[in-house]
Amino acid sequence: MHHLRGRIAGLLVVFSFAGVRFAWGQGQTIVPDSSAEHREDIGKRAHTNHLIFVRPDLTGSSPAGEIPASLGCVYQVTSLLTGGCPIKYDNSMPNPSGGSETIAIVDAYDYPSAYTDLTAFSRQFGLPQLPQCSSTITTSCFQKVYATTKPRTNCGWSQEAALDIEWAHAMSPNAKIVLVEAASNSNTNLFQAVDVATNEVICGNTTCPSGGTGTGEVSMSWGSSEFSAETSYDSHFASTQVVYFAASGDSGGKTIYPGTSPYVVAAGGTTINRDQNHNFLSETAWSGSGGGPSKYESRPLYQNVIVDIVGSQRGVPDFSFDANPNTGVSVYDSTPCQGLSGWLVFGGTSVASP
């Protein structure tokens, strides 16, 4: 008899699944502890934005969600499109092939197995296996950077980092991936890590003298409910050489920061609809996706064309991508967390923001 422990809608549950079989799309959605927001954290600490879809007959043993080739086909970023964009685990479909710059991913705490898990993910799906960056290898490589000193570990944030680095690599397999680890999930530490990530993109180093010519993206899959002082953090997204991405959140119709910053591209969530043979049918809005007008950020000039929709405030999200955990993505994380490890299916707008 196997058991899985987790939180569904804030309730602690135990799943037993001896001999039980789940049809495609059936299972349970777990809200990891790191994705739960506590009232006292608002304006002080951020939470992750990933959910885990548990199919007990498959969880941990092998990929069971969307894969790079299937979503690459759906979003038309592969060199050849396969009819129906099915989910095929035999690597017979082409993967995305783009990416030439740097993607710096900001997460909290240390993820000790980041590189080995990324390598296992890449090997499973026939993606390029990135070498570790060095003084002689500076492009199409993986690097882990501590924003300050080496942080302690946190398994929920390790799950977040696994999702982020693996799916950034999945959709941009030739990009340099830099995981910047903040000392904690406090706003102070996370936005300090954003500054480090910006330097990594522009100069390829944690410190960046003027004149750096690099370009790329900084990804922030975390956030917290909006707070009155949030605009004071917008200065961390000032570089015109960097595109900043953030999740819009997983509480349908609500907004979170930094996704609401007018200097950030907010990523919302959709559902990928498939038939019984796993062929793509359509993409529709996911009811769990965060979004709406910001409480504290004014409408930027670039949203004047949608003033009838957003009114006087910044509106989010700016774009959307698969995020419904029922149609989630395959992720490999060897770090045990709340009874789960190995191959998992992740949803949430964290999937969209890398």
Sequence and secondary structure as in RCSB ss.txt:
>XXXX:A:sequence
MHHLRGRIAGLLVVFSFAGVRFAWGQGQTIVPDSSAEHREDIGKRAHTNHLIFVRPDLTGSSPAGEIPASLGCVY
QVTSLLTGGCPIKYDNSMPNPSGGSETIAIVDAYDYPSAYTDLTAFSRQFGLPQLPQCSSTITTSCFQKVYATTK
PRTNCGWSQEAALDIEWAHAMSPNAKIVLVEAASNSNTNLFQAVDVATNEVICGNTTCPSGGTGTGEVSMSWGSS
EFSAETSYDSHFASTQVVYFAASGDSGGKTIYPGTSPYVVAAGGTTINRDQNHNFLSETAWSGSGGGPSKYESRP
LYQNVIVDIVGSQRGVPDFSFDANPNTGVSVYDSTPCQGLSGWLVFGGTSVASP
>XXXX:A:secstr
  EEEEEETTEEEEEE TT    TT SEEE  GGG   GGGTTTB B   EEEE TTTTBTS  SB HHHHHHHT
T BSS  TT    TTS S  B    SEEEEEEESB TTHHHHHHHHHHHHT     B  SS  SS EEEEESSS 
  B HHHHHHHHHHHHHHHHHSTTSEEEEEEESSSBHHHHHHHHHHHHHHHHHSSSS  TT    EEEEE  BEE
  TTGGGGGGGG  TTEEEEEE  SSTT  EETTT TTSEEEEEEEEEE TT  EEEEEE TT   EEEEEEE  
GGGGGGHHHHTTEEEE SEEEE  GGG EEEEEEEEETTEEEEEEEESTTTT  
